[in-house]
Amino acid sequence: MPANSRSKSLADRAGGTRTNRAGSVVIQVEALYFPYCRVDGKVYARLIDTPCKGWLELLAWIRSWGVPDRWPMGRPTDFASRRDESVWETQAGWYAHAHVPENDHQDPGGWPAFATEEAPDMDATQARQLAEIHKAQVPYSGWQYKGAGTTDAWALLNSASTQAAAAVKSVAALGAKVDALKQPALTDDQLAAIATQVAASPTLADRIAELVADKLAARLAD
């Protein structure tokens, strides 16, 4: 069915909470899967362990209809029912069958992550799954959200932050050293006092002249 037509897969009692037509657009997606299914000799314990081919294209299409990347009742990670009629009626986003009022199903038990708002609560298996999806369907295959390896985005971000903080401290320390090397400026009164003392002491004047001559000779020699 077109996204702007109708959806009729959910239980929807007359006079009760609207389910199949609860928003400006209602898109219902069915995953053909069962736990521990075997395909070409490989067993997949969970839906998110499968290749999930076409997931990125499907997600992009649903986004184009204005559906936000969020699970108001939490992304499904098991077959527990979590239903809140108030949330269902007021918050747009993705809902599992196990979230829909008036329904008693508990599927799908899991779903691929969005790699946006939902990324922080991915477990290790979901992170690997997401990386595999990107590797298979996105030209740049080195991206991971969180894990081990030189292409780990989380590690790179932390490393960059640490290096930036260290650079700021180094610049600040260097600035302090430069300031310490600056000659203090003398006021007019201080200069007048020095001149008076030098004029009153010929010996001091001769010594200052010697020191100045030595400094000039050293510079010329360099």
N, C-alpha and C positions, 0 to 999 in steps of 0.2 A: 504494500500500500504506500502511496506517496505520504511524505511526512506531514503534509497539510490536509490529509484526508481524515482517516479515523483509525483508532487502535481498539481492538476488542478482545485482547488475550487475557485480561484480568477479570477476576470476579468483581461484579459491580451491582450490589443490591439496589433495587428500586427504592428511592427515598433516602438512601444512605450516603456515605462519602463518595464523591465522584472519583473514580480511579482512571478509567480509560480516557476520560476527557477532562483531566484535572488542571490543564494549563493551556497556554496559547499554542503550544506544540507538544504532542505526546508521541515519542518514538519508542517502540518496544523492540528489544533485541533478544533473540533466543540463541543461546549457545548449544550446539549439538555436541554433547559431551557427557560421559559418566565416569566416576572415579575409577582409577586404575584400568582405564581402557588400554588396549594394545593396538598399536598401529605400526605396520611394517616391522614387527618384532620388538618394538620399544614400548614400555609401559609408562603411562603418564598418571601419576597419583592425583594431581590436581589440574584444574583448568589452566592455571597460570604456568604450569610446567610444560604445556604444549607450545608449539611454535607460534600460535596466535597469529597466523598469517592474515594480512588484511586489517589488523587492528588499527594501525596508524591511519589508514585511509578512512576506515569507519569513524574513528574519533574526529578526524578533520571534517567529515561531512556533518556529523552531529553538532560540532562546534559552530558550523556555518549557520545552523538554525538558532543559535543563541543560547544553547544549553551550556551552562558553566561547568568547568572541570572540578566538580566537588561532589562528595557523597554526604548529604545532610545528616544521614543516620550512620555514617561510617562505611568505608569500603568493606564489602563482605570478605571475611577470612575464614568463616566456618558456616555451618548450616543452622545457626541459631536464628530465631525470629526476633526482630527488633522493630516494633511498629509504634509510631507516634502520629496520631491523626493530625495534631496541630502542626507538626513539622511538615508533614506531607502536604497540607493545604497552603502553607505559607512560604516554603523554601524551594527554589528551583534547583535542579541538579540531577544527579544520577541516583536511582534507587534500585536495590535488589528486589526480587520478587518477595523475599523474606521481610521487606520493609513496608509493603503495600497494605493499607487498611482493608478489612473485609476479606483478605486472602489468607489461606493457611499454608501455602507453599513455603519452603525454606531454601530454595535455590537462589543464586547459583553456587554458593559456597566459596567463591573466589572470583576475582576479576583482575585483568592487567591494570597496572598503575598508569596514571596520566603523565608522569614525569614533570608535573608542575606543582600544584598545591599538595598533592598526595605523596610526593616523593619522600618527605621526611619519615613517614611511617612505614616505608617498605622494609620487609625483612630481607635476609640474605638471598633467599630463593627468588623473591620478587625482583630484587636488584639485578640478579643474574639474568632473569627472564627479560627484564627491560633492556639490558645491554645486548642480549641476543636479538631482540626485535630490531633494535637500531642497527646492529651489525648486518642483519639480513635485508633491511628495507631503506636504510638511510646511507647516502654516499660516505659520510664520515663515520667510521666504525670504531674510533678509539674512545668514545665517550662512555663513561660509567658514572652513576650517581655517587655511590659510596662503596668502597671495598679495598682490595689490595691491588698494587700495580702502579707503574709509572704514569698511567693515563687516568688515574683516579681523580675525578674533578674535586672531590671533597679534600683530598690531600693537597692538590695543587692550590686550592683556595687558602687552606690553612698555612701552607708554606709561603705563599705570596703575602699574606697578612703579617706573618712573623718577620719576613724580610723587610717589609715596609716599616714596621714598628722599629726594627733595629736601625734602619737607615735614618729615620727621624731622630733617634737618640744620638747617632753618630754625628749628624749635622749639628745638633744642639751642642754636643760636646766640643766640636770643632769651633763653633762660634764663640764659646766661652774661652777657649784657648786664644783665639785671635783677639778677643777683647782684652785679655790679660796682657798681651804683647803691646798694646797701644800705649804710647807715652801720655802720661797725665797732662792735661792742659794747665798752664799756670795763669793765674789772674794777674792783672796789672800791678796790684799791690805786692804780690809775691815777687814779681820780676823787679820791682823797685827796691824791695828789701834786699834781694840778692846783689843787685848792683851797688847798693850802699855798702854792704859788707866787703865786696871785692875792692871797692875804691878805698876803703879804710885799711886794707891789708895788702900791701905790695907783694908779700910772699905768696898769699893766696892767689893773687892775680897771675904771678909768674907760673905757679903750679897749674892753674887752669890752662894757661897758654901752652905749657908743655904737653898736657894731656890732649889738647886739640891738635897740636902738631903731630903727636904720635898717631892719633886716629887717622889724620890725613895721609901720613906716610904709609900706614898699613893699607889703606884703601888704594893708594896709587900703586903700591907693590902688587896688589891683587890684579 
